[in-house]
Amino acid sequence: MTYKCVIFDLDGTLVHTRPEYRYDVLGKTLEKFGKSSSKNEIDRFWFEGNRDKIIRECFGLGIDDFWETFRECDAVESRKKFIEAYDDVDFIHKLRKKNFKTGIVTGAPQEIMSMNLEIIGSENFDTIISAYGLNGIEPKPSPDGIERCLATFRLKNSEAVYVGNADEDVGTARNARVFSVLINRREYDFSHLKPDLVINSLYELGSLLSL
């Protein structure tokens, strides 16, 4: 198969957020409701795609109230101190030199997405999409974001690869009928997932893409 574009998730795939941040921001959010939670439940919320279910069943909160408060606590200036690019993101430069189209489909809101792009360079991507729901683009695992990328690139599903670090990314790739790659950043156990390929570094994409 000849692939012509690689689309990436952003947070946890290209940009690392140090774990102490998620414990701090979730702790502050829950504290406003007079609640607390275990690190295990916070990790589940941070990495798994079924966040609304976790909010209801683990945190015991209403979804709308929780998200409104979480967004107030998850301020860009606070998060910015805890993020850094992964060491292997320079692989994207190699892709572009070989004339691959590159894109981003992230579930992060615009302000968080922009902050992350500041450290990896928005100029390294041909198309950038925030599949956030509130902006009219259906959130993951809907294929909406990937399909919009492909339409911009004028490419077929069979010509695309989507790389992400979580269950919702694998689901999104499947729903969009593109090749799914799970990158294992060793932050959360997704060993039960069955993507088309599991990698530990972006450099491993070289074999798939014949680089």
Residue frames as a rotation matrix with the C-alpha (Angstrom) as fourth column:
MET 1
0.575 0.818 0.000 0.00
0.818 -0.575 0.000 0.00
0.000 0.000 -1.000 0.00
THR 2
-0.511 -0.713 0.480 1.28
0.704 -0.668 -0.243 3.46
0.493 0.214 0.843 -0.89
TYR 3
0.350 0.590 -0.728 0.45
0.894 -0.442 0.072 6.05
-0.279 -0.676 -0.682 1.74
LYS 4
-0.104 -0.326 0.940 0.48
0.703 -0.692 -0.162 9.74
0.703 0.644 0.301 0.88
CYS 5
0.006 0.100 0.995 -0.47
-0.455 -0.886 0.092 11.44
0.890 -0.453 0.040 4.15
VAL 6
-0.443 -0.129 -0.887 0.02
0.707 0.558 -0.434 11.01
0.551 -0.820 -0.156 7.87
ILE 7
0.171 0.603 0.779 -2.47
-0.262 -0.735 0.626 12.59
0.950 -0.311 0.033 10.26
PHE 8
-0.676 -0.545 -0.496 -1.64
0.364 0.338 -0.868 12.91
0.641 -0.767 -0.030 13.94
ASP 9
0.698 0.606 -0.381 -3.41
0.618 -0.240 0.749 13.33
0.362 -0.758 -0.542 17.22
LEU 10
0.300 -0.578 0.759 -1.72
-0.185 -0.816 -0.548 16.08
0.936 0.024 -0.352 19.24
ASP 11
0.130 -0.224 0.966 -1.76
-0.969 -0.234 0.076 15.85
0.209 -0.946 -0.248 23.06
GLY 12
0.405 -0.052 0.913 -0.08
-0.505 0.819 0.271 12.64
-0.762 -0.571 0.306 24.21
THR 13
0.807 -0.122 0.578 1.07
0.508 0.642 -0.574 11.85
-0.302 0.757 0.580 20.67
LEU 14
0.318 -0.693 0.647 3.26
0.573 -0.403 -0.713 14.80
0.755 0.598 0.269 19.68
VAL 15
-0.202 -0.305 0.931 3.18
-0.482 -0.797 -0.366 16.85
0.853 -0.522 0.014 22.89
HIS 16
-0.280 0.001 -0.960 3.70
0.663 0.724 -0.193 15.44
0.695 -0.690 -0.203 26.39
THR 17
0.259 0.373 0.891 1.84
-0.521 -0.722 0.455 16.88
0.813 -0.582 0.007 29.37
ARG 18
-0.756 -0.646 -0.105 3.58
-0.259 0.442 -0.859 15.91
0.601 -0.622 -0.501 32.60
PRO 19
-0.310 0.718 -0.624 1.34
0.547 0.671 0.500 13.76
0.778 -0.186 -0.600 34.82
GLU 20
-0.695 0.037 -0.718 1.35
0.677 -0.306 -0.670 16.10
-0.244 -0.951 0.188 37.80
TYR 21
-0.925 0.369 -0.090 -0.73
-0.378 -0.879 0.291 18.53
0.029 0.304 0.952 35.75
ARG 22
-0.338 0.864 -0.373 -3.68
-0.153 0.341 0.927 16.20
0.929 0.371 0.017 35.28
TYR 23
-0.232 0.235 -0.944 -3.75
0.876 0.472 -0.098 15.37
0.423 -0.850 -0.316 38.99
ASP 24
-0.852 -0.140 -0.505 -3.63
0.386 -0.820 -0.423 19.07
-0.355 -0.555 0.752 39.84
VAL 25
-0.842 0.526 -0.119 -6.27
-0.499 -0.678 0.540 20.31
0.204 0.514 0.834 37.39
LEU 26
-0.190 0.798 -0.572 -8.68
0.094 0.595 0.798 17.44
0.977 0.098 -0.188 38.08
GLY 27
-0.460 -0.040 -0.887 -8.10
0.866 0.201 -0.458 17.83
0.197 -0.979 -0.058 41.81
LYS 28
-0.947 0.079 -0.310 -8.98
0.012 -0.959 -0.282 21.53
-0.320 -0.271 0.908 41.63
THR 29
-0.619 0.758 -0.207 -12.03
-0.465 -0.142 0.874 20.85
0.633 0.637 0.440 39.48
LEU 30
-0.117 0.582 -0.805 -13.42
0.443 0.756 0.483 18.18
0.889 -0.300 -0.346 41.78
GLU 31
-0.728 -0.233 -0.645 -12.62
0.686 -0.238 -0.688 20.24
0.006 -0.943 0.333 44.88
LYS 32
-0.910 0.408 0.077 -15.04
-0.392 -0.905 0.165 22.91
0.137 0.120 0.983 43.66
PHE 33
0.012 0.931 -0.365 -17.80
-0.480 0.325 0.815 20.29
0.877 0.165 0.450 43.94
GLY 34
0.216 -0.005 0.976 -16.58
-0.971 0.104 0.215 19.08
-0.102 -0.995 0.018 47.34
LYS 35
0.981 0.147 0.129 -15.27
-0.124 0.978 -0.169 15.87
-0.151 0.150 0.977 45.81
SER 36
-0.022 -0.997 -0.068 -11.98
-0.865 -0.015 0.501 14.05
-0.501 0.070 -0.863 45.26
SER 37
0.912 0.298 -0.281 -10.82
-0.405 0.759 -0.511 11.08
0.061 0.580 0.813 43.22
SER 38
0.524 -0.741 0.421 -8.05
0.210 0.591 0.779 8.49
-0.826 -0.320 0.465 43.00
LYS 39
-0.286 -0.719 -0.633 -5.11
-0.607 -0.375 0.701 8.77
-0.742 0.585 -0.329 40.62
ASN 40
-0.783 0.019 0.621 -6.42
0.355 0.834 0.422 5.70
-0.510 0.551 -0.660 38.81
GLU 41
0.234 0.955 0.183 -9.77
0.811 -0.088 -0.579 7.37
-0.537 0.284 -0.795 38.07
ILE 42
0.472 -0.151 -0.869 -8.03
-0.281 -0.960 0.015 10.58
-0.836 0.237 -0.495 37.01
ASP 43
-0.668 -0.744 -0.030 -5.81
-0.328 0.257 0.909 8.59
-0.668 0.617 -0.416 34.65
ARG 44
-0.436 0.594 0.676 -8.88
0.764 0.641 -0.072 6.92
-0.476 0.485 -0.733 33.18
PHE 45
0.601 0.684 -0.413 -10.50
0.411 -0.708 -0.575 10.30
-0.685 0.176 -0.707 32.60
TRP 46
0.169 -0.632 -0.757 -7.36
-0.485 -0.722 0.494 11.72
-0.858 0.284 -0.428 31.00
PHE 47
-0.740 -0.661 -0.123 -6.64
-0.464 0.369 0.805 8.88
-0.487 0.653 -0.580 28.60
GLU 48
-0.655 0.517 0.551 -9.87
0.604 0.797 -0.029 7.02
-0.454 0.313 -0.834 27.87
GLY 49
-0.906 0.282 0.316 -12.48
0.117 -0.550 0.827 8.19
0.406 0.786 0.465 25.41
ASN 50
-0.041 0.970 -0.240 -15.55
0.615 0.213 0.759 7.55
0.787 -0.116 -0.605 27.58
ARG 51
-0.872 -0.478 0.107 -15.06
0.231 -0.593 -0.771 10.66
0.432 -0.647 0.628 29.70
ASP 52
-0.318 0.823 0.472 -18.72
-0.717 -0.534 0.448 11.52
0.621 -0.196 0.759 30.17
LYS 53
0.523 0.472 -0.710 -19.34
0.024 0.824 0.566 8.07
0.852 -0.312 0.420 31.63
ILE 54
-0.297 -0.732 -0.614 -16.41
0.753 0.216 -0.622 8.51
0.587 -0.647 0.487 34.02
ILE 55
-0.806 0.057 0.589 -17.74
-0.257 -0.930 -0.263 11.92
0.533 -0.363 0.764 35.08
ARG 56
0.167 0.974 0.153 -21.11
-0.708 0.010 0.706 10.41
0.686 -0.226 0.692 35.94
GLU 57
0.739 0.265 -0.620 -20.07
0.031 0.905 0.424 7.09
0.673 -0.332 0.661 37.44
CYS 58
0.017 -0.831 -0.556 -16.70
0.842 0.312 -0.440 7.81
0.539 -0.461 0.705 39.04
PHE 59
-0.889 -0.381 0.255 -16.94
0.229 -0.851 -0.473 11.49
0.397 -0.362 0.843 39.91
GLY 60
-0.332 0.857 -0.394 -20.69
0.925 0.214 -0.315 11.47
-0.185 -0.469 -0.863 40.55
LEU 61
-0.522 0.053 -0.851 -21.22
0.049 -0.995 -0.091 14.77
-0.852 -0.089 0.517 38.75
GLY 62
0.666 0.738 0.108 -23.41
0.267 -0.101 -0.958 16.21
-0.697 0.667 -0.264 36.03
ILE 63
0.136 -0.669 0.730 -21.64
0.969 0.245 0.044 16.39
-0.208 0.702 0.682 32.71
ASP 64
0.443 0.083 0.893 -22.37
0.537 -0.822 -0.190 20.02
0.718 0.564 -0.409 31.81
ASP 65
0.976 -0.069 0.204 -21.49
-0.204 -0.611 0.765 21.33
0.072 -0.789 -0.611 35.27
PHE 66
0.544 -0.822 0.168 -18.26
0.457 0.458 0.762 19.36
-0.704 -0.338 0.625 35.32
TRP 67
0.104 -0.554 0.826 -17.05
0.992 -0.002 -0.127 20.50
0.072 0.832 0.550 31.90
GLU 68
0.704 0.188 0.685 -17.82
0.231 -0.973 0.030 24.14
0.672 0.137 -0.728 32.60
THR 69
0.916 -0.363 0.174 -15.75
-0.293 -0.306 0.906 24.02
-0.276 -0.880 -0.386 35.78
PHE 70
0.434 -0.785 0.442 -12.97
0.649 0.613 0.451 21.94
-0.625 0.091 0.775 34.23
ARG 71
0.323 -0.291 0.900 -12.51
0.833 -0.364 -0.417 24.43
0.449 0.885 0.125 31.41
GLU 72
0.878 -0.011 0.479 -12.19
-0.198 -0.918 0.342 27.22
0.436 -0.396 -0.808 33.95
CYS 73
0.750 -0.596 0.286 -9.47
-0.204 0.203 0.958 25.30
-0.629 -0.776 0.031 35.79
ASP 74
0.292 -0.624 0.725 -7.65
0.786 0.588 0.190 24.08
-0.545 0.514 0.662 32.66
ALA 75
0.845 0.017 -0.534 -6.14
-0.139 -0.958 -0.250 27.45
-0.516 0.286 -0.807 31.83
VAL 76
0.839 -0.536 0.091 -3.58
0.223 0.188 -0.956 27.77
0.496 0.823 0.278 29.05
GLU 77
0.279 -0.782 0.557 -1.09
-0.658 -0.579 -0.482 29.64
0.699 -0.232 -0.676 31.23
SER 78
0.384 -0.102 0.918 -1.29
-0.810 0.440 0.388 26.91
-0.443 -0.892 0.087 33.88
ARG 79
0.880 0.024 0.475 -0.92
0.129 0.949 -0.287 23.99
-0.458 0.314 0.832 31.46
LYS 80
0.849 -0.527 -0.040 1.85
-0.236 -0.309 -0.921 25.67
0.473 0.791 -0.387 29.48
LYS 81
0.208 -0.802 0.560 4.34
-0.977 -0.191 0.090 25.10
0.035 -0.566 -0.823 32.30
PHE 82
0.067 -0.080 0.995 3.87
-0.496 0.862 0.102 21.34
-0.866 -0.500 0.018 32.08
ILE 83
0.898 0.344 0.274 4.12
0.054 0.532 -0.845 20.60
-0.436 0.774 0.459 28.35
GLU 84
-0.138 -0.940 -0.312 7.01
-0.600 -0.171 0.781 19.64
-0.788 0.294 -0.540 26.08
ALA 85
0.478 0.235 -0.846 7.43
-0.861 0.313 -0.400 18.15
0.171 0.920 0.352 22.63
TYR 86
0.820 -0.232 0.522 8.34
0.055 0.941 0.333 14.48
-0.569 -0.244 0.785 22.41
ASP 87
-0.041 -0.982 -0.186 11.90
-0.272 -0.168 0.947 13.85
-0.961 0.090 -0.260 21.24
ASP 88
-0.555 -0.221 0.802 10.79
0.529 0.650 0.545 12.10
-0.642 0.727 -0.244 18.05
VAL 89
0.497 0.840 -0.217 8.60
0.344 -0.420 -0.840 14.85
-0.797 0.343 -0.498 16.56
ASP 90
-0.132 -0.618 -0.775 11.45
-0.614 -0.563 0.553 15.78
-0.778 0.549 -0.305 14.23
PHE 91
-0.621 -0.010 0.783 10.35
0.424 0.836 0.348 12.75
-0.659 0.549 -0.515 12.20
ILE 92
0.486 0.874 -0.033 7.66
0.502 -0.310 -0.808 15.02
-0.716 0.375 -0.589 10.77
HIS 93
0.258 -0.485 -0.835 10.37
-0.628 -0.742 0.237 17.01
-0.734 0.463 -0.496 8.99
LYS 94
-0.777 -0.559 0.290 11.45
-0.203 0.658 0.726 13.82
-0.596 0.505 -0.624 7.25
LEU 95
-0.134 0.829 0.542 7.88
0.720 0.458 -0.522 13.17
-0.681 0.320 -0.658 6.15
ARG 96
0.690 0.458 -0.560 7.59
0.060 -0.808 -0.586 16.62
-0.721 0.371 -0.585 4.64
LYS 97
-0.188 -0.840 -0.509 10.92
-0.689 -0.257 0.678 16.34
-0.700 0.478 -0.530 2.83
LYS 98
-0.893 -0.086 0.443 9.56
0.168 0.847 0.504 13.17
-0.418 0.524 -0.742 1.23
ASN 99
-0.829 0.550 -0.102 6.43
-0.448 -0.544 0.710 15.08
0.334 0.634 0.697 0.13
PHE 100
-0.532 0.707 -0.466 3.98
0.789 0.614 0.032 13.42
0.309 -0.351 -0.884 2.50
LYS 101
-0.049 0.620 0.783 0.98
-0.214 -0.772 0.598 15.52
0.976 -0.138 0.171 3.43
THR 102
-0.761 -0.197 -0.618 0.78
0.536 0.346 -0.770 16.00
0.366 -0.917 -0.158 7.19
GLY 103
-0.091 0.802 0.590 -2.22
-0.213 -0.594 0.776 16.91
0.973 -0.055 0.225 9.30
ILE 104
-0.995 -0.097 0.009 -3.53
-0.025 0.168 -0.986 17.10
0.094 -0.981 -0.169 12.84
VAL 105
0.025 0.999 0.023 -6.92
-0.168 -0.018 0.986 16.02
0.985 -0.028 0.168 14.13
THR 106
-0.897 -0.381 -0.226 -7.17
0.190 0.129 -0.973 16.68
0.400 -0.916 -0.043 17.85
GLY 107
0.090 0.953 -0.288 -9.99
0.784 0.111 0.611 16.71
0.615 -0.281 -0.737 20.35
ALA 108
-0.473 -0.362 -0.803 -8.43
0.822 -0.509 -0.256 19.64
-0.316 -0.781 0.538 22.20
PRO 109
0.692 0.687 -0.224 -10.21
0.589 -0.716 -0.376 23.01
-0.418 0.128 -0.899 22.25
GLN 110
0.769 -0.324 0.551 -8.73
0.376 -0.469 -0.799 25.76
0.518 0.821 -0.239 20.11
GLU 111
0.708 -0.499 0.500 -6.75
-0.641 -0.751 0.159 27.49
0.296 -0.433 -0.851 22.85
ILE 112
0.499 -0.533 0.683 -5.08
-0.310 0.626 0.715 24.27
-0.809 -0.569 0.147 24.06
MET 113
0.685 -0.206 0.699 -4.38
0.671 0.551 -0.495 23.20
-0.283 0.808 0.516 20.48
SER 114
0.814 -0.361 0.454 -2.76
0.013 -0.771 -0.636 26.55
0.580 0.524 -0.623 19.69
MET 115
0.626 -0.585 0.516 -0.58
-0.746 -0.255 0.615 26.32
-0.228 -0.770 -0.596 22.79
ASN 116
0.478 -0.427 0.768 0.66
0.147 0.901 0.409 22.85
-0.866 -0.083 0.493 21.82
LEU 117
0.752 -0.145 0.643 1.32
0.657 0.092 -0.748 23.94
0.049 0.985 0.165 18.25
GLU 118
0.881 -0.453 0.135 3.54
-0.458 -0.889 0.010 26.75
0.116 -0.070 -0.991 19.48
ILE 119
0.265 -0.836 0.480 6.15
-0.669 0.199 0.716 24.22
-0.694 -0.511 -0.507 20.57
ILE 120
-0.059 -0.310 0.949 6.03
0.417 0.856 0.306 21.91
-0.907 0.414 0.078 17.54
GLY 121
-0.775 -0.323 -0.543 5.30
-0.226 -0.661 0.715 24.45
-0.590 0.677 0.440 14.82
SER 122
0.255 0.957 0.139 2.00
-0.038 0.154 -0.987 24.77
-0.966 0.247 0.076 13.00
GLU 123
0.253 -0.229 -0.940 4.00
-0.913 -0.379 -0.153 25.31
-0.321 0.897 -0.305 9.80
ASN 124
-0.789 -0.600 0.134 4.85
-0.547 0.784 0.292 21.59
-0.280 0.157 -0.947 9.86
PHE 125
-0.526 0.696 0.488 1.26
0.486 0.717 -0.499 20.63
-0.698 -0.025 -0.716 9.04
ASP 126
-0.934 0.192 0.302 -0.81
0.228 -0.334 0.915 21.17
0.276 0.923 0.269 5.93
THR 127
-0.033 0.973 0.228 -4.15
-0.192 -0.230 0.954 20.94
0.981 -0.013 0.194 7.74
ILE 128
-0.967 -0.227 -0.118 -5.00
0.087 0.143 -0.986 21.34
0.240 -0.963 -0.119 11.43
ILE 129
-0.139 0.990 0.026 -8.42
-0.196 -0.054 0.979 20.42
0.971 0.131 0.201 12.77
SER 130
-0.914 0.022 0.405 -9.87
-0.404 0.047 -0.914 20.71
-0.039 -0.999 -0.034 16.27
ALA 131
-0.386 0.793 -0.472 -12.60
0.030 0.523 0.852 18.08
0.922 0.314 -0.226 16.41
TYR 132
-0.983 -0.159 0.089 -14.13
-0.046 -0.256 -0.965 19.57
0.177 -0.953 0.245 19.50
GLY 133
-0.431 0.892 -0.134 -17.86
0.902 0.432 -0.025 19.32
0.036 -0.131 -0.991 18.91
LEU 134
0.184 0.519 -0.835 -18.62
0.598 -0.733 -0.325 22.88
-0.780 -0.439 -0.445 19.98
ASN 135
-0.398 -0.417 -0.817 -17.04
-0.350 -0.754 0.556 24.23
-0.848 0.508 0.154 16.78
GLY 136
0.433 0.707 -0.560 -19.25
-0.805 0.024 -0.593 22.23
-0.406 0.707 0.579 14.42
ILE 137
-0.146 -0.529 -0.836 -16.77
-0.712 0.643 -0.283 19.40
0.687 0.554 -0.470 13.87
GLU 138
0.810 0.573 -0.127 -17.89
-0.350 0.646 0.678 16.13
0.471 -0.504 0.724 15.43
PRO 139
0.184 -0.776 0.603 -15.57
-0.966 -0.027 0.259 14.89
-0.185 -0.630 -0.754 18.22
LYS 140
-0.609 -0.474 -0.636 -13.71
-0.539 0.836 -0.107 11.60
0.582 0.277 -0.764 18.15
PRO 141
-0.466 -0.631 0.620 -14.43
0.138 0.640 0.756 8.78
-0.874 0.437 -0.211 17.52
SER 142
0.739 0.672 -0.045 -16.43
0.108 -0.183 -0.977 10.38
-0.665 0.717 -0.208 14.72
PRO 143
0.018 -0.752 0.659 -14.47
0.918 0.274 0.288 10.26
-0.397 0.599 0.695 11.44
ASP 144
0.864 0.498 0.073 -15.47
0.481 -0.775 -0.410 13.87
-0.148 0.389 -0.909 10.71
GLY 145
0.607 -0.681 -0.409 -12.05
-0.384 -0.702 0.599 15.41
-0.695 -0.207 -0.688 11.40
ILE 146
-0.375 -0.769 0.518 -10.10
0.110 0.518 0.848 12.86
-0.920 0.375 -0.110 9.38
GLU 147
0.130 0.506 0.853 -12.59
0.923 0.253 -0.290 13.03
-0.362 0.825 -0.434 6.53
ARG 148
0.948 0.178 -0.265 -12.19
0.109 -0.960 -0.258 16.81
-0.301 0.215 -0.929 6.39
CYS 149
0.104 -0.986 -0.131 -8.41
-0.392 -0.161 0.906 16.36
-0.914 -0.043 -0.404 6.24
LEU 150
-0.405 -0.256 0.878 -8.70
0.526 0.720 0.453 13.89
-0.748 0.645 -0.157 3.39
ALA 151
0.606 0.686 0.402 -11.05
0.751 -0.326 -0.575 16.19
-0.263 0.650 -0.713 1.50
THR 152
0.770 -0.399 -0.498 -8.50
-0.334 -0.917 0.218 19.00
-0.543 -0.001 -0.839 1.81
PHE 153
-0.256 -0.950 0.177 -5.71
-0.395 0.270 0.878 16.72
-0.882 0.154 -0.445 0.62
ARG 154
0.395 0.517 -0.759 -7.91
-0.916 0.159 -0.368 15.21
-0.070 0.841 0.537 -2.11
LEU 155
-0.709 -0.660 -0.250 -6.80
-0.644 0.750 -0.153 11.75
0.288 0.053 -0.956 -1.02
LYS 156
0.205 0.745 -0.634 -8.55
-0.321 0.663 0.676 8.43
0.925 0.066 0.375 -0.48
ASN 157
0.784 0.149 0.603 -8.99
-0.621 0.190 0.761 6.69
-0.001 -0.970 0.241 2.87
SER 158
0.912 -0.400 0.086 -6.59
0.401 0.916 0.002 3.97
-0.079 0.032 0.996 1.72
GLU 159
0.285 -0.839 0.465 -3.84
0.463 -0.304 -0.833 6.56
0.839 0.452 0.302 1.26
ALA 160
0.214 -0.088 0.973 -3.92
-0.585 -0.809 0.056 7.83
0.782 -0.581 -0.225 4.86
VAL 161
-0.251 -0.333 -0.909 -2.43
0.642 0.646 -0.414 6.87
0.725 -0.687 0.052 8.22
TYR 162
0.480 0.379 0.791 -3.72
-0.359 -0.738 0.571 8.19
0.800 -0.558 -0.219 11.54
VAL 163
-0.354 -0.724 -0.592 -1.41
0.436 0.433 -0.789 8.13
0.828 -0.537 0.162 14.59
GLY 164
0.294 0.464 0.836 -2.71
-0.572 -0.615 0.543 8.52
0.766 -0.638 0.084 18.14
ASN 165
-0.721 -0.690 0.069 -2.07
-0.403 0.336 -0.851 7.42
0.564 -0.641 -0.520 21.70
ALA 166
-0.712 0.514 0.478 -5.51
-0.494 0.118 -0.862 6.36
-0.500 -0.850 0.169 22.94
ASP 167
-0.559 0.561 0.610 -8.61
0.520 0.811 -0.269 4.25
-0.646 0.167 -0.745 22.36
GLU 168
0.458 0.801 -0.386 -10.58
0.184 -0.510 -0.840 7.09
-0.870 0.313 -0.381 20.80
ASP 169
-0.067 -0.567 -0.821 -7.81
-0.803 -0.457 0.382 7.57
-0.592 0.685 -0.424 18.22
VAL 170
-0.928 -0.222 0.298 -7.93
-0.057 0.877 0.477 3.94
-0.367 0.426 -0.827 17.15
GLY 171
-0.174 0.958 0.227 -11.72
0.653 0.285 -0.702 4.17
-0.737 0.026 -0.675 16.97
THR 172
0.372 0.263 -0.890 -11.55
-0.314 -0.867 -0.387 7.35
-0.874 0.424 -0.240 14.91
ALA 173
-0.565 -0.675 -0.475 -9.16
-0.710 0.104 0.697 5.77
-0.421 0.731 -0.538 12.42
ARG 174
-0.827 0.298 0.477 -11.39
0.368 0.928 0.058 2.72
-0.425 0.224 -0.877 12.07
ASN 175
0.163 0.972 -0.170 -14.50
0.496 -0.230 -0.838 4.81
-0.853 0.052 -0.519 11.55
ALA 176
0.377 -0.116 -0.919 -12.67
-0.614 -0.774 -0.154 6.83
-0.694 0.622 -0.363 8.89
ARG 177
0.912 -0.030 0.410 -11.38
0.240 0.848 -0.473 3.61
-0.334 0.529 0.780 7.30
VAL 178
0.560 -0.828 -0.035 -7.75
-0.608 -0.382 -0.697 4.70
0.563 0.411 -0.717 7.43
PHE 179
0.152 -0.611 -0.777 -4.70
0.375 0.763 -0.527 2.79
0.914 -0.211 0.345 8.69
SER 180
0.872 0.277 0.403 -4.62
-0.252 -0.451 0.856 3.03
0.419 -0.848 -0.324 12.50
VAL 181
-0.101 -0.945 -0.310 -1.37
0.327 0.263 -0.908 3.42
0.940 -0.193 0.282 14.41
LEU 182
0.950 0.309 -0.051 -1.27
0.126 -0.228 0.965 3.42
0.286 -0.923 -0.256 18.22
ILE 183
-0.027 -0.978 0.207 1.86
-0.110 -0.203 -0.973 5.02
0.994 -0.049 -0.102 19.64
ASN 184
0.657 0.201 -0.727 2.69
0.604 0.437 0.667 3.66
0.452 -0.877 0.166 23.07
ARG 185
0.148 -0.568 0.809 4.04
-0.291 -0.807 -0.514 6.54
0.945 -0.160 -0.285 25.14
ARG 186
-0.395 -0.323 -0.860 4.07
0.535 0.680 -0.501 4.26
0.746 -0.659 -0.096 28.22
GLU 187
-0.835 0.182 0.519 1.62
-0.462 -0.745 -0.481 6.44
0.299 -0.642 0.706 30.11
TYR 188
-0.043 0.895 0.445 -1.46
-0.859 0.194 -0.474 4.21
-0.511 -0.402 0.760 30.02
ASP 189
-0.773 -0.261 0.579 -2.20
-0.082 0.945 0.317 0.57
-0.630 0.197 -0.752 29.26
PHE 190
0.198 0.812 -0.549 -4.06
-0.851 -0.135 -0.507 0.13
-0.486 0.568 0.665 26.00
SER 191
-0.769 -0.632 0.093 -2.77
-0.524 0.707 0.474 -3.38
-0.365 0.316 -0.876 25.34
HIS 192
-0.296 0.747 0.596 -6.35
0.321 0.665 -0.675 -4.59
-0.900 -0.008 -0.436 24.74
LEU 193
0.429 0.461 -0.777 -6.70
-0.509 -0.587 -0.629 -2.43
-0.746 0.666 -0.017 21.65
LYS 194
0.077 -0.349 0.934 -6.17
0.616 0.753 0.231 -3.92
-0.784 0.558 0.273 18.20
PRO 195
0.469 0.011 -0.883 -4.92
-0.510 -0.813 -0.282 -1.15
-0.721 0.583 -0.376 15.91
ASP 196
0.974 -0.157 -0.166 -3.31
-0.079 0.451 -0.889 -1.96
0.214 0.879 0.427 12.58
LEU 197
0.128 -0.985 -0.116 0.11
0.445 0.162 -0.881 -1.16
0.886 0.061 0.459 14.06
VAL 198
0.965 0.018 -0.261 1.61
0.248 -0.372 0.894 -0.40
-0.081 -0.928 -0.363 17.49
ILE 199
0.229 -0.925 0.303 4.80
0.410 -0.191 -0.892 1.67
0.883 0.329 0.335 17.69
ASN 200
0.431 -0.176 -0.885 6.91
0.882 -0.123 0.455 3.03
-0.189 -0.977 0.102 20.53
SER 201
-0.318 -0.562 -0.763 8.41
0.227 -0.827 0.514 5.90
-0.920 -0.010 0.391 18.55
LEU 202
0.647 0.551 -0.527 7.44
-0.313 -0.439 -0.842 7.95
-0.696 0.709 -0.112 15.53
TYR 203
-0.244 -0.835 -0.493 10.68
-0.886 -0.015 0.463 6.82
-0.394 0.549 -0.737 13.90
GLU 204
-0.630 0.032 0.776 9.15
0.053 0.999 0.001 3.36
-0.775 0.042 -0.631 13.56
LEU 205
0.519 0.838 -0.169 6.76
-0.071 -0.155 -0.985 4.77
-0.852 0.523 -0.021 10.96
GLY 206
-0.109 -0.673 -0.732 9.70
-0.848 -0.322 0.422 4.77
-0.519 0.666 -0.535 8.57
SER 207
-0.879 -0.217 0.424 9.24
-0.048 0.926 0.376 1.08
-0.474 0.310 -0.824 7.81
LEU 208
-0.038 0.965 0.261 5.51
0.563 0.237 -0.792 1.43
-0.826 0.117 -0.552 7.16
LEU 209
0.745 0.380 -0.548 6.06
-0.080 -0.765 -0.639 4.40
-0.662 0.520 -0.540 4.87
SER 210
0.627 -0.568 0.534 9.14
0.777 0.505 -0.375 2.98
-0.057 0.650 0.758 3.11
LEU 211
0.922 -0.337 0.190 11.37
-0.319 -0.940 -0.120 5.84
0.219 0.050 -0.974 4.23
